[in-house]
Amino acid sequence: MVVTHERKSKEKRREEILDAALGVFAEHGLHGASTEEIAQRAGISQPYVFRLFHTKKELYLAVVARCFRQTLDMMQRAAEGKRGQEALDAIGLAYGELLATDRAYLRAQMQAHAACDDPEVAQVVRDGFGDLVAYVERVSGVSDEEISRFFAHGMLMNVLVSMHAPAEPWGRRLLAACAEDL
């Protein structure tokens, strides 16, 4: 019996590396993450990581940018066919579900905010966040004050979920208040 191995395209490998890197960066952040661990999780050699991403920082920036694109995609799917408050409500519910079901995503997002002392990371985070704000403004048509409140609640949800606050009565109350105000 002849065993054949399917050769994966460069793009497929790139996506697998980004998937593996998300988990490692979520756990350890930009500076604590190891490209060796990323390579192991992706099932490839460390030199291949550097063939596709020339530096660990380049890989990190790609992961952060991808997270923001995925968040924007999630928002667009949630708000499809909706406008105004209905769109905001749908986006808020979808985001809450994402936080509840994908801890790596949440941790990667928190790590990205923490790494904003680096100007390149800060720029990718600002660009990604700016895209989210622009989309929510466009689809909702609500005031700047309402947009600000919407994103403030999202950030509060991030913090509460990241510290496992919903396990505490006060955390559940705050989280419920965020959901009610959507």
C-alpha positions in Angstrom: 0.0 0.0 0.0 1.3 3.4 -1.0 0.8 6.2 1.4 0.5 9.6 -0.2 0.5 12.9 1.6 -1.5 15.8 0.3 0.7 18.9 -0.1 -1.0 21.9 1.3 -1.0 25.2 -0.4 1.0 28.1 1.0 -2.2 29.8 1.8 -3.6 26.8 3.7 -0.4 26.5 5.7 -0.5 30.2 6.4 -4.0 29.9 7.8 -2.9 26.9 10.0 0.0 28.9 11.3 -2.4 31.8 12.1 -4.7 29.4 13.9 -1.9 28.0 16.0 -0.4 31.4 16.6 -3.7 32.7 17.9 -3.7 30.2 20.7 -0.1 30.7 21.6 -0.3 34.5 21.5 -3.5 34.4 23.5 -1.8 32.4 26.2 1.6 34.2 26.3 1.3 37.5 24.5 3.6 38.9 21.9 6.8 38.7 23.9 6.1 35.5 25.9 5.1 33.4 22.9 7.5 31.0 21.2 7.6 30.5 17.5 8.8 27.0 18.3 5.5 26.3 20.1 3.6 27.9 17.3 5.3 25.6 14.8 4.7 22.5 16.9 1.0 23.3 17.2 0.8 23.9 13.4 2.6 20.7 12.8 5.4 22.3 10.8 9.0 23.3 11.3 10.0 26.6 12.9 11.9 27.7 9.7 8.7 27.3 7.7 7.0 29.7 10.1 9.7 32.2 9.3 9.5 31.5 5.6 5.9 32.7 5.6 6.2 35.3 8.3 9.7 36.8 8.5 9.5 37.7 12.2 7.5 36.8 15.2 6.2 40.3 15.3 5.0 40.1 11.7 3.2 36.9 12.6 1.7 38.6 15.6 0.5 41.6 13.6 -1.1 39.2 11.1 -2.9 37.4 13.9 -4.2 40.7 15.4 -5.4 42.0 12.0 -7.1 38.7 11.3 -9.0 38.8 14.7 -10.3 42.2 13.8 -11.4 41.0 10.3 -13.1 38.0 11.9 -14.9 40.3 14.3 -16.0 42.5 11.5 -17.2 39.5 9.5 -19.2 38.3 12.6 -20.8 41.8 13.0 -21.7 41.8 9.3 -23.3 38.4 9.5 -25.2 39.3 12.7 -26.6 42.6 11.3 -27.4 41.3 7.8 -30.7 42.7 6.7 -31.0 44.9 9.8 -30.5 48.6 10.5 -30.5 50.9 13.5 -31.1 49.5 17.0 -32.0 46.1 15.6 -28.6 45.8 14.0 -26.9 46.9 17.3 -28.9 44.4 19.3 -27.9 41.6 16.9 -24.3 42.5 16.9 -24.2 42.8 20.7 -25.8 39.3 21.1 -23.4 37.7 18.6 -20.4 39.3 20.3 -21.6 38.1 23.7 -21.9 34.6 22.3 -18.4 34.8 20.8 -17.0 35.8 24.1 -18.8 33.0 25.9 -17.6 30.3 23.4 -14.1 31.3 22.3 -11.8 32.1 25.2 -8.7 32.1 22.9 -10.3 34.9 20.9 -11.0 37.0 24.0 -7.5 36.4 25.4 -5.9 37.3 22.1 -7.9 40.5 22.0 -6.9 41.4 25.5 -3.2 40.6 24.7 -3.4 42.9 21.7 -4.6 45.8 23.8 -1.9 45.1 26.3 0.8 45.2 23.6 -0.2 48.6 22.3 3.0 50.2 23.8 4.5 48.9 20.5 3.7 51.5 17.8 3.1 48.9 15.1 0.8 46.8 17.3 -1.1 50.0 18.3 -1.5 50.9 14.6 -3.0 47.5 13.7 -5.3 47.7 16.8 -6.4 51.2 16.0 -7.0 50.3 12.3 -9.0 47.2 13.2 -11.0 48.9 15.9 -11.6 51.9 13.6 -13.1 49.5 11.0 -15.5 48.1 13.6 -16.6 51.6 14.6 -17.1 52.7 11.0 -19.2 49.6 10.3 -21.3 50.0 13.4 -21.9 53.7 12.6 -22.9 52.8 9.1 -25.2 50.0 9.9 -26.9 51.6 12.9 -27.0 55.2 12.0 -27.2 56.1 15.8 -25.6 59.0 17.5 -21.9 59.2 18.5 -23.0 58.9 22.2 -24.9 55.6 21.4 -21.9 54.3 19.5 -19.6 55.2 22.4 -21.9 53.4 24.9 -22.2 50.4 22.6 -18.4 50.0 22.4 -17.9 50.8 26.1 -20.3 47.9 27.0 -18.4 45.7 24.7 -15.1 46.5 26.4 -16.8 46.0 29.8 -18.0 42.6 28.6 -14.4 41.8 27.6 -13.0 42.7 31.0 -15.8 40.9 32.9 -15.5 37.7 30.9 -11.7 37.7 31.0 -11.6 37.8 34.8 -14.4 35.2 35.0 -16.5 37.8 36.8 -19.8 36.2 35.7 -19.1 33.6 38.4 -19.7 36.5 40.9 -23.1 38.0 41.6 -21.9 41.5 40.9 -20.3 40.3 37.6 -23.6 38.7 36.5 -25.4 41.9 37.3 -23.0 44.0 35.3 -23.0 41.6 32.3 -26.8 41.5 32.4 -27.0 45.3 32.4 -24.7 45.4 29.3 -27.1 43.0 27.5 -30.2 44.9 28.6 -28.8 48.2 27.3 -28.1 46.8 23.8 
